[in-house]
């Protein structure tokens, strides 16, 4: 099952088609709620990927197998583990609880 954090302590099970979006450290799409938008050009046959860290808060780490050029093979599952520039870039797509926590930390 794919889970999506909704608040600091609430998650939802993602149903199709959302559960088919895989993680990439260099995503080609962004998800905001149930809406998915192209972030980069997506050609026919391309896998649609998002950055799971966009709505993650826990901070657990694991091996990442996304294969992106900017992936170092280890990922910390937290928006706040992202580099500040990437946080700023992703912020408009982040869920409300992440945006509120971001403002709190500023």
Backbone torsions as a table, in degrees:
resi	resn	phi	psi	omega
1	UNK	NA	146.9	175.0
2	UNK	-102.4	129.5	178.2
3	UNK	-109.3	150.4	177.3
4	UNK	-131.4	125.4	178.3
5	UNK	-70.3	129.9	178.3
6	UNK	-102.8	-34.2	176.3
7	UNK	-142.6	-175.3	179.2
8	UNK	-61.9	-26.9	-177.1
9	UNK	-131.6	17.2	179.2
10	UNK	-131.4	133.0	177.2
11	UNK	-126.6	161.1	177.2
12	UNK	-126.1	149.0	173.0
13	UNK	-82.6	126.2	180.0
14	UNK	-82.5	131.9	177.1
15	UNK	-98.9	166.9	176.3
16	UNK	-59.0	145.2	1.9
17	UNK	-87.3	-8.1	-176.6
18	UNK	-57.0	-30.8	-178.1
19	UNK	-72.8	-9.4	179.7
20	UNK	-92.8	-2.2	178.1
21	UNK	-82.2	121.6	-179.9
22	UNK	-97.7	163.2	-179.8
23	UNK	-80.1	145.1	167.9
24	UNK	-146.5	141.7	174.6
25	UNK	-73.2	-10.9	175.8
26	UNK	-132.7	73.6	-171.4
27	UNK	-70.5	157.0	175.3
28	UNK	-106.6	2.3	179.0
29	UNK	-145.2	162.2	174.6
30	UNK	-127.0	144.0	176.8
31	UNK	-117.8	132.6	173.9
32	UNK	-130.1	109.0	-171.9
33	UNK	65.1	-126.4	179.2
34	UNK	-96.8	-3.8	179.6
35	UNK	-84.9	132.8	175.9
36	UNK	-117.3	129.1	-179.4
37	UNK	-124.4	145.8	175.7
38	UNK	-64.9	134.7	177.9
39	UNK	-101.9	-31.2	177.8
40	UNK	-139.5	175.2	177.3
41	UNK	-62.3	133.8	176.8
42	UNK	-121.7	118.4	-178.9
43	UNK	-94.7	158.1	176.8
44	UNK	-53.9	130.6	-179.8
45	UNK	93.9	-14.8	177.8
46	UNK	-70.3	143.2	171.0
47	UNK	-72.4	137.0	176.6
48	UNK	-89.5	123.0	-175.8
49	UNK	-124.9	150.2	173.8
50	UNK	-129.6	166.8	176.2
51	UNK	-95.7	107.8	-177.7
52	UNK	-59.1	-21.1	-178.5
53	UNK	-69.0	-13.9	-178.7
54	UNK	-55.4	-38.6	-179.0
55	UNK	-121.0	17.6	180.0
56	UNK	-92.1	146.7	-176.2
57	UNK	-134.3	-21.4	-170.7
58	UNK	-62.5	-41.0	178.4
59	UNK	90.3	7.6	175.1
60	UNK	-65.8	157.1	177.4
61	UNK	-123.1	155.7	177.9
62	UNK	-158.5	170.8	175.8
63	UNK	-70.0	136.2	177.8
64	UNK	-109.4	131.8	-178.5
65	UNK	-114.7	21.5	-174.4
66	UNK	-66.7	-28.6	177.5
67	UNK	80.0	6.5	178.4
68	UNK	-65.1	151.5	179.9
69	UNK	-60.2	-31.8	-178.0
70	UNK	-92.7	6.7	-179.7
71	UNK	-89.8	130.3	178.6
72	UNK	-97.6	8.6	176.2
73	UNK	89.6	-7.4	177.8
74	UNK	-130.4	131.5	-177.9
75	UNK	-129.8	137.3	174.0
76	UNK	-99.2	121.3	-174.1
77	UNK	-82.7	73.6	177.1
78	UNK	-157.3	132.9	174.4
79	UNK	-54.1	-37.7	-173.8
80	UNK	-80.6	-2.7	172.4
81	UNK	-90.5	-10.7	177.3
82	UNK	-68.9	153.7	174.9
83	UNK	-61.1	147.0	-177.5
84	UNK	-52.8	-39.2	179.9
85	UNK	-64.5	-39.2	178.0
86	UNK	-71.0	-35.9	174.7
87	UNK	-58.7	-46.8	179.7
88	UNK	-61.8	-41.1	180.0
89	UNK	-66.0	-40.4	-177.8
90	UNK	-81.9	-22.3	-170.5
91	UNK	-49.9	-43.4	-179.9
92	UNK	-60.6	-21.3	-178.8
93	UNK	-97.6	-8.6	-176.9
94	UNK	-71.4	149.6	176.8
95	UNK	-66.1	161.5	-175.3
96	UNK	-53.1	-43.2	-177.1
97	UNK	-66.5	-31.2	176.2
98	UNK	-72.3	-43.5	178.7
99	UNK	-61.8	-39.5	178.4
100	UNK	-65.5	-43.5	178.7
101	UNK	-65.9	-37.1	177.3
102	UNK	-60.3	-48.3	178.5
103	UNK	-61.8	-40.0	178.5
104	UNK	-60.4	-39.9	-178.1
105	UNK	-76.8	-17.6	178.9
106	UNK	-76.7	NA	NA
